[in-house]
Amino acid sequence: MPEFRIPFNRPCFAGNEQAYIAQAIAAGQISGDGLFTKQCRNLLEAELGVARALLTTSCTHALEMAALLLDIQPGDEVVVPSFTFVSTVNAFVLRGARPVFADVRPDTLNLDETRLAALLTPRTRAIVPVHYAGVGCEMDAIMAIAGRAGVPVVEDNAHGLFGKYRGRYLGTFGALATQSFHETKNFTCGEGGALLVNDPRYVERAEIIREKGTNRSRFFRGQVDKYTWVDVGSSYLPSDVLAAFLYAQLEKRAMIQAKRQSVWEYYDLSLRGRLERHGVSLPHVPAHCEQSYHMYYLLLPNLEERQALIAYLKARGILSVFHYLPLHLSDMGRQFGGQPGDCPVTEEMSDRLLRLPFYNDLAETDQADVVAAILSFYGEKEPETAWLPERQAVGG
Ligand SMILES: *Cc1c(COP(=O)(O)O)cnc(C)c1O
């Protein structure tokens, strides 16, 4: 892989990662559900107000747990956006579900709630909205449609931890929600995730599925005097060493989010008003959404211009990336009947999206270099220093 002066992502350390890992090792428990797993769980449950927050080995695994909890059977239909990461759909396909691909809204790139009801059939067993870039989907409409149909909602909130929709945390609307702590997300332990359980009816079975189909959690709480095999399940709990790393990040959530907000606002204040005349669109965050500052992206006029800008930035040592090829047009998606034209907004927009370098410790000089390179690509003058927004000092 070529070295870039300004990479797209870089894992950042919040401060106490190594100390907490040493503590986990010294405590003598490095398997799952030790001290740090409990601290992560307590923090997430208290902050978000969810019935249960179960750490998992990934968001993919949390989604697989959701599919098991909802008893997804072969032939069941699951509505997912075509514009998402493969795991959103694969977790359900693993259980034999048939994906029904939804298009996205052109403004937020979130599942288009105005087209949702038409996709539901008597076989629909789940609706899986993704809060793209940590900007909330239209949850009022989605929950109303799902409620009328009696279909549970699973929020794929991989991007959106601590984002809010109408003042309420993302991940607290659906019966279930999933988080990712992969290296590329706002909070990380390398590979990790969480299943948020909002509907208390799923709590006990979620614990069992996560513990290889045993009632080990009840045993440790003293609710049964031996633990045994009671259901299907697998091993979805991460080592406490990883939870120690994650806790060091979650405890500094205010600092991490402030840093990310500062990067996002710098890009936005520097580029908005200067690129639109070149046919470039910038992210839209509705007034009732508090975003999680997961990413900053541009929508270029067309594929050729996007590839040209990627190459232009690359020549200056800056790595920008695109993502989400429409799932309904992938090899797997086509096996489920996906056809060009099924999701026109996704198809059109996927060719035009470009993500800018974005990580907690992205230096201000590097942010300025990215902006300067983009403006020079468009022949725009660089902003005067005096014009730049006041940079807030972000403390530890
Ligand atoms: C990153 C991501 C996932 C998968 O997360 P892992 O923790 O890597 O399994 C799922 N859905 C979305 C939308 C993602 O961005």
The ligand as an SDF file (V2000), in Angstrom:
LIG
                    3D

 15 15  0  0  0  0  0  0  0  0999 V2000
  -18.3400   -0.5930    9.7800 C   0  0  0  0  0  0  0  0  0  0  0  0
  -19.7560   -0.9570    9.4870 C   0  0  0  0  0  0  0  0  0  0  0  0
  -20.2910   -2.2180    9.8050 C   0  0  0  0  0  0  0  0  0  0  0  0
  -19.4500   -3.3740   10.2730 C   0  0  0  0  0  0  0  0  0  0  0  0
  -18.7520   -3.1240   11.4250 O   0  0  0  0  0  0  0  0  0  0  0  0
  -17.7190   -4.2190   11.9680 P   0  0  0  0  0  0  0  0  0  0  0  0
  -17.5620   -3.8100   13.4020 O   0  0  0  0  0  0  0  0  0  0  0  0
  -16.4650   -4.0310   11.1670 O   0  0  0  0  0  0  0  0  0  0  0  0
  -18.3100   -5.5580   11.8020 O   0  0  0  0  0  0  0  0  0  0  0  0
  -21.6390   -2.4400    9.6040 C   0  0  0  0  0  0  0  0  0  0  0  0
  -22.4390   -1.4830    9.1110 N   0  0  0  0  0  0  0  0  0  0  0  0
  -21.9610   -0.2630    8.7700 C   0  0  0  0  0  0  0  0  0  0  0  0
  -22.9100    0.7570    8.2380 C   0  0  0  0  0  0  0  0  0  0  0  0
  -20.6050    0.0250    8.9230 C   0  0  0  0  0  0  0  0  0  0  0  0
  -20.1370    1.2180    8.5670 O   0  0  0  0  0  0  0  0  0  0  0  0
  1  2  1  0
  2  3  1  0
  2 14  2  0
  3  4  1  0
  3 10  2  0
  4  5  1  0
  5  6  1  0
  6  7  2  0
  6  8  1  0
  6  9  1  0
 10 11  1  0
 11 12  2  0
 12 13  1  0
 12 14  1  0
 14 15  1  0
M  END
$$$$
